[in-house]
Amino acid sequence: MHLMNASLPPTTSLTFLEKYTLGADGKRVYTLKKVVDGKVSKSAHPARFSPDDKYSRHRVTLKRRYGLLLTQQPEEASS
């Protein structure tokens, strides 16, 4: 989200990075602050995607080691 500020030159824009914390009910509460009530807020934006992923092999190796791959998960019982 880009907002133009009247006191800045026309070529300058401000970018606000939306963040969130979890509320008491477990739902996301969005904010622009880095710390809310003593808790560090998390980024509400996904990580950048790169088709040239240098670390994919390492992530798959770790997931396989700890049984976290989707193919290693038990199948859900069908109703």
N, C-alpha and C positions, 0 to 999 in steps of 0.2 A: 504494500500500500504506500503510495507516494503522495505526499502533501506538499504543496508549495507554500513557503513562508514569505510574506510580503516584505520582510526586512532583509531577505537574502537576494542575491542576484538571480535573475530569471532562469539561469542555467543550473542552479543549485536546487536539489530536492532532498527532502528528509525521508528516511526510511525507518519505519517502526517495526521492530521484530516482535510479533505477538508471542506471548509466553502463557503457560497455564500451571495451575496447581490443582490438586484433587481436593474437592470439598468434602464435607462431613458425610454426604450421601454417596461419595465415590465418583461423582460427575466432575468433569473438567470445569474449572473456573478460570476464564481468560483474563489476562492482565498485560500491562506493558512493563511492570516492575520486575526487577531481577530477584528480589527477596520479598516475600509476603508472609507476615506473621512469623518471622524467624525461619521460614522454609524457603529454600532456593527453588525458584520456578523453572520449569522445563520448556524447551523450545516447542512451539506449536507447529513448526514447519518440518517436513520430512528432510532427511539427509540428502545431500546432492547425489545425483546418479551419474555414473561415468561408465560408458561401455568398456573402457579399458580398466577393469577392476583388478588391481595388482594383488589384492589380499583375499580374493574369493576362495582360492585353494585352501588357505589357512583357516578361514571360517568354516568351510565344509569339513575339514579335518577335525576341528574342535567339536563341531556338532555331532559328527560320527562317533568320536571318542566318548562323549557324554550322553549319547542316545537321544539327541534332540532333533534329528532329521525327521521330516514328515513320514518317511518310509519306515521309521523305527517306532512310530507312535502306534498304540493299539487302535484297532478299528472301532468306530462308534457303533453301538448296538442299534440296528434299525428297528423302528417301532412297528 
